[in-house]
Amino acid sequence: MRKSKRLLRPLHHMVQGPRNDTVCKGREDMANVTVDLKGKVALITGASRGIGKAVAIRMASHGASLVLASRGKEALDETVRYLKDKYGIDAIGVPTDVSKLADLQNLVQKAKAHFKKIDILINVAGVSSQHPFHLQPIEDFEMLANTNYLGYVRLIRLVIPDMVERKNGHIISVVSGSTLCDPIPRTFLAYSSLKMGLRAFLKGLFWEMREHNIKVTSLLPGVVASDLTDHLKDVAQEQRDRLMDPVAVADMVSFALSVPANACPLELAVINQLTTWTKPVIDYKQTQAK
Ligand SMILES: NC(=O)c1ccc[n+]([C@@H]2O[C@H](COP(=O)([O-])OP(=O)(O)OC[C@H]3O[C@@H](n4cnc5c(N)ncnc54)[C@H](OP(=O)(O)O)[C@@H]3O)[C@@H](O)[C@H]2O)c1
């Protein structure tokens, strides 16, 4: 039996959207590089808040048409409306649970029915669950594997045949900076080992897809900030200041899309400054993945 929804936590990072705070105020949609994506279609999962929403805003600012996916319809619709109004782009939202194959098939079918093609796939949707291993809720392994690993791999499998046929495409996936740590950080075992598997898969995919002119890029972000009101209330300002804004990940996406056609950023890592590598930026208290 799953615990009540109240007890379930979204991703530990709980990024609520591009924040109106410190470092990045006012530049959520401004890239440091010029990228023109008019005429291109991008599909972004996890686009209703946090990193995915920041990436969606950035892609809209580059002029791309967008297919956005997440489970919650309300936040998704709101994001679609906002991007269409502000950037004058075409966008659709498709409520999707990436852990379910049928939902992924529906997502790709809706995207192709509306836009005919997908040029760029950006996998962001993910959940987290951090616990000492012996205390981790047993249901979380399946949830993490189905969402954070299969959710990426299956969607890529569904999207890539058309890219191969057109000999064009770019697959960008938000993995995790925790995969750079060896051994995996304490209490991150299930989450990070799956992300490591995902990172290995994406590296292999890069080699396999080069001959089809498809680029494959993995993003490895450190700890990204959110409003985190319930999680961060006891955290010192000095610790909050270390958290990265989701805009830092949108910057990685813009960079990945800005390089010349005959080059591909295979992996990009952006890690928090001023943070001891082996020490958590913030200690998270989670009950269960959501
Ligand atoms: N934040 C960090 O510190 C950090 C660091 C490294 C890597 N990452 C990775 O970045 C990604 C996004 O993290 P975030 O911090 O932006 O998380 P977040 O703020 O919790 O947002 C997660 C997004 O994914 C969606 N989502 C979650 N489960 C889903 C599912 N089963 N099907 C479809 N959509 C789903 C959520 O919408 P719904 O709940 O409505 O579905 C939401 O739009 C994750 O893959 C995470 O592992 C995050």
The ligand as an ORCA input file, in Angstrom:
! r2SCAN-3c Opt
* xyz 0 1
  N      16.865     19.796     -8.816
  C      18.048     19.249     -8.723
  O      18.834     19.534     -7.807
  C      18.496     18.242     -9.770
  C      19.846     17.943     -9.861
  C      20.264     17.013    -10.815
  C      19.331     16.404    -11.635
  N      18.009     16.715    -11.500
  C      17.064     16.048    -12.398
  O      16.304     17.040    -13.061
  C      15.022     16.555    -13.367
  C      13.962     17.557    -12.932
  O      14.151     17.869    -11.592
  P      13.441     19.126    -10.891
  O      14.306     19.518     -9.751
  O      13.061     20.131    -11.885
  O      12.146     18.418    -10.290
  P      10.721     19.017     -9.909
  O      10.783     20.472     -9.630
  O      10.170     18.105     -8.873
  O       9.911     18.861    -11.281
  C       9.722     17.597    -11.812
  C       8.924     17.738    -13.098
  O       8.748     16.434    -13.635
  C       7.360     16.109    -13.680
  N       7.209     14.695    -13.369
  C       7.569     14.029    -12.259
  N       7.258     12.739    -12.367
  C       6.682     12.579    -13.581
  C       6.135     11.475    -14.279
  N       6.092     10.245    -13.745
  N       5.638     11.680    -15.513
  C       5.657     12.910    -16.072
  N       6.158     13.984    -15.463
  C       6.665     13.819    -14.224
  C       6.687     17.043    -12.664
  O       5.334     17.309    -12.971
  P       4.151     16.375    -12.370
  O       4.466     16.132    -10.929
  O       2.896     17.160    -12.610
  O       4.180     15.134    -13.186
  C       7.528     18.296    -12.880
  O       7.111     18.986    -14.029
  C      14.918     15.165    -12.725
  O      15.165     14.175    -13.678
  C      16.048     15.183    -11.701
  O      16.525     13.899    -11.415
  C      17.573     17.616    -10.589
*
